[in-house]
Amino acid sequence: MKCNKKQGGLIRSVSNSLHITVEGKAMMAAALYAFHDADMIRVMNDLQRLQDQDWITIQSWENEYDGKEAFCSDSFYVEHGHVYRLKTSFYTYFQDVVENKELISDLQYY
């Protein structure tokens, strides 16, 4: 699929969240709302841990949708004693146009 990048016009809003329970279960969610039906919406999530001043991806997943809305969630147990974040990349495709946004959640220490 050949696509032209466009800023604005397809994506209405995006959000992501990361919460780690006292047991170490990282609960992650991401959502996208488009202005109109898209040919495809792709949501790519990376759970990352801060290690030696670099962000290391420890768990990834990707989902594809069509329509105006996308919501995905997952959970994963993490190790104690680290800082974590959720990095989410959103892509919305409509005809020959693609718009993308990236979000990074608030940092969580566990």
N, C-alpha and C positions, 0 to 999 in steps of 0.2 A: 504494500500500500504506500503510495507516494503522498506525503502530507506536507503542507506548509504550516510553519509555526505561526500562531496568531496570539497576541496578548489581548485578553478581554473578549467578551462576546459569547462564550460557550458556558463557562463555569460561573454559577451564581455564588456558591460558597463551599468551603471545605473545612473539615475539622478532624482532629485526631486526639487521642487521649491514652495515657498510660497510668495505671494504678498498680502498686505492688502491695499485696496483703502482708500481714505479719508472718504468714507461713512461707512467704517468698513466691507467691503466684502472681506473675505479671499478667494483668488483664489489659488487653489492648483493643482499641476500636478506632475506626476511621470512617468518615462519611463524606460524600460529595453530592451536591445538588446542582443540576444544570438548568439553564434557562429554557431549554426545549429538548425533545428527544434526541439523543445522540446515537450515532451508528454503533459506537462502542465506548465504554468507560473502563479504564484499567486503573486499578489501585494496587500499588506495590508498597509493602511494609517491611521495614528492617528494625528489629529490636537490637539496640546497640549497647555495648558496655564500654565504659571508659577504662582503658588499659594502657599504661605507660604513655599518657598524654595523647593517645589516639583512640578514635571511636572504632571498635571492632564489632562487626555484625555477628550476632550469635544465633539469630533465628530470622528467617525471611519467609514471606508468603505473598502471593499475588492472586488477585481475583479480577475477572472481567464481567461486565454487565452491559446491557443495552437499556435504553430509556432515559429518564431524567434523574434517577437517584441511584446511589450505590452506597451500601453499608456493609462493612465487614468487621469481624471481631475474632480474636483468638486469645489463647492463654498459654503460658509457658513458665515453668518454674526456673528461678534464677538463683545464682549463688549469693550468699551473704557477703557483705563487705565491699560492694561496688556501687558505682553510679551508673544509672541506665537512662536511656531515652528511646523514644519511638520516632523514627524518620519515615515519613510517608510521601510517596510521589504519586500524583494524580495526573492522569492523561484522559482527555476527552476528545473523541474523534467525531467529526461530522463532515461528510462528503470529503473534500480534499484538505480540510483544515484540522489541525490538532492544537489544543491548548493544554498547557501543563502548569501545575503548581506543586510546590514542595512545602511540607510542614515538618517542624521538629517539636515534639512535645516538651513540656516542662521536665526538668531533670528529676529523677527519683533515686533516692539512696536506699539501699537495702543491705 
